[in-house]
Amino acid sequence: MHNAQLFRKVANGFLPVSQPFLLVDTQPITHCSALFWHIAKQKAFPFVCSHGGIGVTLRTKFLPASIMKNNLSSQISLSRVSPKLYRTDDVLEMSRISRMEKIPTTIYETAKEGSVAVARLIAERIRQRQTEGEKFVFSLVCGRSMTDIFAELVRLHDEEKLSFRNVVLFNLFEYYPLQSPTQACYGQIKEQLIDHVDIRKENIYTFDGTMDQRDLIPMMSRCERKIQEYGGVDLQLLGIGRSGNIGFNEPGSSMSSNTRLVVLDNISRDEAKNMFGTIEQVPASAITMGIGTILRAKEIVLVAWGEHKADRLLAAVEGQPDTACPASALQLHSNAHIVCDLSAATQLTRIHHPWLVTSCDWDNQLTRRAIVWLCQQTGKPILKLTNRDYNDYGLSELITLHGSAYNCNIRIFNDLQHTITGWPGGKPNADDTDRPERATPYPKDVLIFSPHPDDDVISMGGTFARLIKQGHNVHIAYETSGCIAVCDDEVIRFMDFIRGFDRLHPTGGDLIESKYQEYMHFLSQEKTGDRDTREILDLKALIRRGEATAACRHMGLPTDHIHFLNLPFYETGTIKKGNLSQRDVDIVKQIILDVHPNEMFVAGDLADPHGTHKVCLDAVLAALDELKNTEPWLRDCRIWMYRGAWMEWEVDLIEMAVPMSPEELRFKRNTILKHQSQMESAPFMGNDERLFWQRAEDRNHATAELYARLGLANYEAIEAFVQYKL
């Protein structure tokens, strides 16, 4: 069966190859029906298989990378993964390294590349059915994962004359009950795809989230019946949710379930609050096609983009079929494929633990990862690992490479030891040979970029305070106002204060009172989906500025070293942001030129649920990319990426570890608490129930504990950093 899956992977264009190769099918020919259509399309040359059937010499096209300047963050992980682990011309080698994967999985370097490949596959299937004079039955979902796929399908329609006249479209799910059709998931599909192609309106089937409860069961029955009348779904396009759900089939869903009404769990509702405003406004239930309905599709493609999908993708692809991870049900399907980007694939065995499936190109980072993993497997610190430990756990290559366990142990131990420093800006008048940061110049001009007005103290508050304490000239640049992450209650609280102050110290005018009444009237009448006025947004931004200033003041930073950039991409007034533009990049360039830093810190935490961190990082990297050729001094500027708000760097990646004492950790907590609007009432907390200061402390504790278990010094907490090299 594995060979059949491999053949389907090649046939469907999901296995990128650039050389002709021989395919020999040892399974019955029925396993490879998809392959033979691909043969016809490619005009391949036949030969005789071992069982007497037909084989081919086949050439497929590899999609070249197209990385834009404004998406440079997508390259960060690429330098750390050997291309042979996800892109190889050798089919047999691909079969070997992917043997842990129970669903054929194709990894692209970027989500953009993967989206284009999926869209082209859909286009192929549509055209195939057109040549046969048949309809193409297509079931799909909405969500951020689909945006680039829809965009490419629209481009194919506009520029390559792809017609959708024969397409029958089914929407996989819809929220219920909805107050207005404008809140529907179908709205995104309509806005991004349907309104731009020539699909027949009568061929579109979706669920009505506004209908009466009495009509629900008949509507769901009609959906199942219509699919049967069309001969089944030809291609089902899926995403994967944070709990491993497909559609709204959440953990515990039956593998044989049909279209039905389900009650949403907190994770699914939390994922949807970006659409509805707050979790309280998210409908309590949804209509969804069941797992059984999905598995009856003739072909299934599941896409996964981003680091935050990595653990669920691992469970779906390499775990056992389990109702705890509904996406794992795709293992039961004979023609299912996974398409993901490198970030989403980071936990797959061939990417994360490649030594278990193939020989490795052992650089320092991969060696460090293997040793840390070996310590975790054996329960031993680094310096107690033996030759037998290496051999027992498949790491004999390292013994051959280094001569002995001891040689490898001491090298990695020293390597990790050298990441630890109490001088994040460099220690003056000291030998900096084995230190992460240079001793000179001293003091340094330091520029910290923070996506929101709290990410700096959450992720690197201890390091921030220490840089100030050690005499460096520190500047902080808050890239966005953070205005949409302030609840209306906070505005009311501050307005009450201003009104009270005005009554204590009357000015003789009525401006304060009139504005108070105006804002209170607006906020009381505001409905889900309504935009805040510009004045309300400015008030919310003012609240975030005041909190950030208070936090910086608490650390001893002069107020003239605090910069609020208010990047335009963020200022849409809605959860949906604009695209990164040259205006954003120019603003970032200017602050870099003004400060002229010797050291920079940027947020490398790309798992935030709203995507703002990624755009902010892209803005900084694009600015540096434009400046590096005209400003040669940038070559001597160290750029450190921090995490902590949403996840932490893994030990094998850490290049600077800044320890904190219990007193310093308490000081960091108190600094974070200055951001009062981002405590319990913050609207975008993600799927982590802990408050931001709790997450930060837990992650800082965990990093310190891991260092201790590896046999290094035992600190209270550690903040970790990875260097970005221009």
FENMO-V409523 format. One record per residue. N is the residue number from 0. RES is the residue in one small letter. OMEGA is omega in radians with two decimals (none if undefined). Layout:
n,res,omega
N,RES,OMEGA
N,RES,OMEGA
This chain:
n,res,omega
0,m,-3.13
1,h,3.11
2,n,3.12
3,a,3.09
4,q,3.12
5,l,3.11
6,f,3.13
7,r,-3.13
8,k,3.08
9,v,-3.10
10,a,-3.09
11,n,3.09
12,g,-3.11
13,f,3.09
14,l,-3.06
15,p,3.08
16,v,3.14
17,s,3.14
18,q,3.02
19,p,3.09
20,f,-3.07
21,l,3.06
22,l,3.10
23,v,-3.10
24,d,3.10
25,t,3.12
26,q,3.06
27,p,-3.03
28,i,-3.14
29,t,3.12
30,h,-2.94
31,c,-3.09
32,s,3.13
33,a,-3.12
34,l,-3.04
35,f,2.99
36,w,3.12
37,h,3.09
38,i,-3.14
39,a,-3.12
40,k,-3.08
41,q,-3.11
42,k,-3.11
43,a,-3.08
44,f,-3.06
45,p,2.94
46,f,-3.07
47,v,3.07
48,c,-3.11
49,s,-3.13
50,h,3.09
51,g,3.12
52,g,-3.10
53,i,3.02
54,g,-3.08
55,v,2.79
56,t,-2.85
57,l,3.05
58,r,3.07
59,t,-3.10
60,k,3.01
61,f,-3.11
62,l,-3.13
63,p,3.11
64,a,3.11
65,s,-3.09
66,i,3.11
67,m,3.11
68,k,-3.09
69,n,3.10
70,n,-3.06
71,l,3.12
72,s,-3.14
73,s,-3.13
74,q,-3.01
75,i,-3.09
76,s,-3.02
77,l,-3.13
78,s,-3.07
79,r,-3.12
80,v,3.11
81,s,3.14
82,p,-3.12
83,k,3.13
84,l,3.13
85,y,-3.13
86,r,-3.10
87,t,3.08
88,d,-3.06
89,d,-3.10
90,v,-3.14
91,l,3.09
92,e,3.09
93,m,3.10
94,s,-3.11
95,r,-3.06
96,i,-3.14
97,s,-3.03
98,r,3.08
99,m,-3.04
100,e,-3.06
101,k,3.01
102,i,3.11
103,p,-3.02
104,t,3.08
105,t,-3.09
106,i,3.03
107,y,-3.10
108,e,-3.11
109,t,3.06
110,a,3.14
111,k,3.11
112,e,-3.14
113,g,3.13
114,s,3.11
115,v,3.13
116,a,3.13
117,v,3.13
118,a,3.12
119,r,3.05
120,l,3.12
121,i,3.12
122,a,3.10
123,e,-3.11
124,r,3.11
125,i,-3.12
126,r,3.10
127,q,3.14
128,r,3.09
129,q,3.12
130,t,3.11
131,e,-3.11
132,g,-3.09
133,e,3.05
134,k,3.06
135,f,-3.09
136,v,-2.97
137,f,3.07
138,s,-3.04
139,l,-3.13
140,v,3.03
141,c,3.12
142,g,-3.10
143,r,-3.13
144,s,-3.05
145,m,-2.98
146,t,-3.12
147,d,3.07
148,i,3.11
149,f,-3.13
150,a,3.13
151,e,3.08
152,l,3.09
153,v,3.10
154,r,3.12
155,l,3.09
156,h,-3.06
157,d,-2.98
158,e,-3.10
159,e,3.00
160,k,3.05
161,l,-3.14
162,s,3.09
163,f,-3.07
164,r,-3.14
165,n,-3.07
166,v,2.98
167,v,-2.99
168,l,3.04
169,f,3.04
170,n,-3.00
171,l,-3.05
172,f,3.07
173,e,3.08
174,y,3.13
175,y,-0.08
176,p,3.08
177,l,3.10
178,q,-3.09
179,s,3.09
180,p,-3.13
181,t,3.13
182,q,-2.99
183,a,3.02
184,c,3.13
185,y,-3.14
186,g,3.11
187,q,3.12
188,i,3.13
189,k,-3.08
190,e,-3.01
191,q,-3.06
192,l,-2.95
193,i,-3.11
194,d,-3.04
195,h,-3.12
196,v,-3.02
197,d,3.10
198,i,3.11
199,r,-3.10
200,k,-3.13
201,e,3.13
202,n,-3.12
203,i,-3.14
204,y,3.13
205,t,3.14
206,f,3.12
207,d,-3.10
208,g,-3.12
209,t,-3.03
210,m,3.11
211,d,-3.12
212,q,-3.11
213,r,-3.11
214,d,-3.04
215,l,-3.07
216,i,3.06
217,p,3.14
218,m,3.14
219,m,3.08
220,s,3.11
221,r,3.12
222,c,3.13
223,e,-3.11
224,r,-3.13
225,k,3.11
226,i,3.11
227,q,-3.13
228,e,3.12
229,y,3.13
230,g,3.12
231,g,3.12
232,v,3.11
233,d,3.13
234,l,3.08
235,q,3.11
236,l,-3.05
237,l,2.84
238,g,3.10
239,i,-3.11
240,g,-3.07
241,r,3.11
242,s,-3.11
243,g,-3.10
244,n,2.96
245,i,-2.88
246,g,3.02
247,f,2.99
248,n,-3.03
249,e,3.13
250,p,-3.08
251,g,-3.14
252,s,3.13
253,s,3.10
254,m,-3.12
255,s,-3.05
256,s,3.08
257,n,3.13
258,t,-3.03
259,r,3.03
260,l,-3.13
261,v,3.02
262,v,-3.08
263,l,3.04
264,d,-3.06
265,n,-3.13
266,i,3.13
267,s,3.12
268,r,3.11
269,d,3.10
270,e,-3.05
271,a,-3.02
272,k,3.03
273,n,3.13
274,m,-3.02
275,f,3.11
276,g,3.09
277,t,-3.12
278,i,3.12
279,e,-3.11
280,q,3.11
281,v,3.11
282,p,-3.06
283,a,-3.07
284,s,-3.14
285,a,3.01
286,i,-3.11
287,t,2.91
288,m,-3.10
289,g,3.11
290,i,3.10
291,g,3.10
292,t,-3.14
293,i,-3.08
294,l,3.08
295,r,3.06
296,a,-3.12
297,k,3.13
298,e,-3.13
299,i,3.02
300,v,3.07
301,l,3.12
302,v,3.11
303,a,3.14
304,w,2.98
305,g,-3.08
306,e,-3.09
307,h,3.09
308,k,-2.94
309,a,-3.06
310,d,3.12
311,r,3.09
312,l,3.09
313,l,-3.13
314,a,-3.11
315,a,-3.00
316,v,-3.03
317,e,3.10
318,g,3.05
319,q,3.03
320,p,-2.99
321,d,3.11
322,t,3.08
323,a,3.05
324,c,-3.05
325,p,-3.14
326,a,3.11
327,s,3.09
328,a,3.13
329,l,3.05
330,q,-3.12
331,l,-3.08
332,h,-3.07
333,s,-3.10
334,n,3.10
335,a,3.12
336,h,3.00
337,i,3.02
338,v,-3.09
339,c,3.02
340,d,-3.06
341,l,3.13
342,s,3.13
343,a,-3.09
344,a,-2.98
345,t,-3.13
346,q,3.10
347,l,-3.04
348,t,-3.06
349,r,3.10
350,i,-3.03
351,h,-3.14
352,h,-3.02
353,p,-3.13
354,w,3.12
355,l,-3.06
356,v,-3.09
357,t,2.98
358,s,-2.97
359,c,2.93
360,d,-2.92
361,w,2.94
362,d,-3.05
363,n,-3.10
364,q,-3.13
365,l,3.08
366,t,3.12
367,r,3.13
368,r,-3.13
369,a,-3.13
370,i,3.08
371,v,3.10
372,w,3.14
373,l,3.07
374,c,3.14
375,q,3.14
376,q,-3.06
377,t,-3.06
378,g,-3.10
379,k,2.94
380,p,-3.02
381,i,-2.99
382,l,3.09
383,k,3.11
384,l,-3.10
385,t,3.06
386,n,-3.13
387,r,3.10
388,d,3.13
389,y,-3.12
390,n,-3.09
391,d,-3.06
392,y,2.99
393,g,-3.11
394,l,-3.13
395,s,3.09
396,e,3.14
397,l,3.07
398,i,3.11
399,t,-3.07
400,l,-3.03
401,h,3.10
402,g,-3.14
403,s,3.07
404,a,-3.10
405,y,-3.13
406,n,3.13
407,c,-3.13
408,n,-3.05
409,i,3.11
410,r,-3.10
411,i,3.09
412,f,3.13
413,n,3.12
414,d,3.11
415,l,3.12
416,q,-3.10
417,h,3.07
418,t,-3.05
419,i,3.09
420,t,3.01
421,g,-3.11
422,w,-3.08
423,p,3.05
424,g,-3.07
425,g,-3.14
426,k,-3.11
427,p,3.08
428,n,-3.14
429,a,3.05
430,d,-3.07
431,d,-3.10
432,t,-3.08
433,d,3.11
434,r,-3.12
435,p,-3.09
436,e,-3.09
437,r,3.10
438,a,-3.10
439,t,-0.06
440,p,3.05
441,y,-0.09
442,p,3.13
443,k,2.90
444,d,-3.02
445,v,3.10
446,l,3.11
447,i,3.03
448,f,3.11
449,s,-3.12
450,p,3.07
451,h,3.13
452,p,2.98
453,d,-3.10
454,d,3.14
455,d,-3.08
456,v,3.09
457,i,-2.99
458,s,-3.07
459,m,-3.11
460,g,3.11
461,g,3.12
462,t,3.08
463,f,-3.12
464,a,-3.12
465,r,3.09
466,l,3.10
467,i,-3.10
468,k,-3.10
469,q,2.93
470,g,-3.14
471,h,3.13
472,n,-2.97
473,v,3.00
474,h,3.08
475,i,3.12
476,a,3.08
477,y,-2.97
478,e,3.12
479,t,3.14
480,s,-3.08
481,g,-2.98
482,c,-3.09
483,i,-3.13
484,a,3.09
485,v,-3.14
486,c,3.11
487,d,-3.14
488,d,3.11
489,e,3.09
490,v,3.14
491,i,-3.14
492,r,-3.14
493,f,3.09
494,m,3.07
495,d,3.12
496,f,-3.12
497,i,3.11
498,r,3.12
499,g,3.10
500,f,3.13
501,d,3.12
502,r,3.07
503,l,-3.10
504,h,-3.06
505,p,3.11
506,t,-3.11
507,g,3.10
508,g,-3.12
509,d,-3.10
510,l,-3.09
511,i,-3.10
512,e,-3.13
513,s,3.10
514,k,3.09
515,y,-3.14
516,q,3.13
517,e,-3.11
518,y,3.13
519,m,3.10
520,h,-3.14
521,f,-3.07
522,l,3.12
523,s,-3.12
524,q,-3.05
525,e,3.14
526,k,3.11
527,t,3.14
528,g,3.10
529,d,3.07
530,r,2.97
531,d,3.02
532,t,3.11
533,r,-3.14
534,e,3.10
535,i,3.11
536,l,3.11
537,d,3.08
538,l,3.13
539,k,3.08
540,a,3.12
541,l,3.08
542,i,3.14
543,r,3.11
544,r,3.14
545,g,3.12
546,e,3.14
547,a,3.11
548,t,3.11
549,a,3.13
550,a,3.11
551,c,3.10
552,r,3.12
553,h,3.13
554,m,3.12
555,g,-3.14
556,l,3.09
557,p,-3.07
558,t,3.12
559,d,3.04
560,h,3.11
561,i,-3.06
562,h,3.09
563,f,-3.00
564,l,3.13
565,n,-3.10
566,l,-3.02
567,p,-3.08
568,f,-3.07
569,y,-2.94
570,e,3.08
571,t,-3.07
572,g,-3.13
573,t,3.10
574,i,3.11
575,k,-3.09
576,k,3.05
577,g,3.09
578,n,3.07
579,l,-3.08
580,s,3.11
581,q,3.07
582,r,3.11
583,d,-3.10
584,v,-3.12
585,d,3.10
586,i,3.12
587,v,3.11
588,k,-3.07
589,q,3.14
590,i,3.08
591,i,3.13
592,l,-3.13
593,d,-3.09
594,v,-3.12
595,h,-2.97
596,p,2.92
597,n,-3.10
598,e,3.14
599,m,3.04
600,f,-3.14
601,v,3.14
602,a,3.07
603,g,-3.12
604,d,-3.00
605,l,-3.09
606,a,3.12
607,d,-3.01
608,p,-3.08
609,h,3.06
610,g,-3.09
611,t,-3.13
612,h,3.14
613,k,-3.13
614,v,3.13
615,c,3.08
616,l,3.11
617,d,3.12
618,a,3.14
619,v,-3.10
620,l,3.09
621,a,3.11
622,a,3.12
623,l,3.13
624,d,3.12
625,e,-3.05
626,l,-2.94
627,k,-3.12
628,n,3.14
629,t,-3.13
630,e,-3.04
631,p,3.12
632,w,3.13
633,l,3.14
634,r,3.13
635,d,3.13
636,c,3.08
637,r,-3.13
638,i,-3.09
639,w,3.08
640,m,3.12
641,y,3.02
642,r,3.07
643,g,-3.13
644,a,-3.06
645,w,3.08
646,m,-3.13
647,e,3.06
648,w,3.01
649,e,-3.01
650,v,-3.11
651,d,-3.14
652,l,-2.97
653,i,3.10
654,e,3.00
655,m,3.14
656,a,-3.07
657,v,-3.11
658,p,3.08
659,m,3.03
660,s,3.06
661,p,3.14
662,e,3.12
663,e,3.11
664,l,3.10
665,r,3.09
666,f,3.10
667,k,3.12
668,r,-3.13
669,n,3.09
670,t,3.10
671,i,-3.10
672,l,3.04
673,k,3.11
674,h,-3.00
675,q,-3.13
676,s,-3.09
677,q,3.07
678,m,-3.03
679,e,-3.04
680,s,-3.11
681,a,-3.04
682,p,-3.02
683,f,-3.11
684,m,-3.09
685,g,-3.09
686,n,3.12
687,d,-3.08
688,e,3.12
689,r,3.01
690,l,-3.04
691,f,3.14
692,w,3.10
693,q,3.11
694,r,-3.10
695,a,-3.13
696,e,-3.13
697,d,3.14
698,r,3.09
699,n,3.06
700,h,-3.08
701,a,3.12
702,t,3.12
703,a,-3.14
704,e,3.12
705,l,3.06
706,y,-3.13
707,a,-3.13
708,r,3.10
709,l,3.09
710,g,3.11
711,l,-3.08
712,a,-3.08
713,n,-3.13
714,y,3.08
715,e,-3.10
716,a,3.14
717,i,2.94
718,e,-3.00
719,a,-3.09
720,f,3.06
721,v,-3.10
722,q,2.99
723,y,-3.08
724,k,3.11
725,l,none
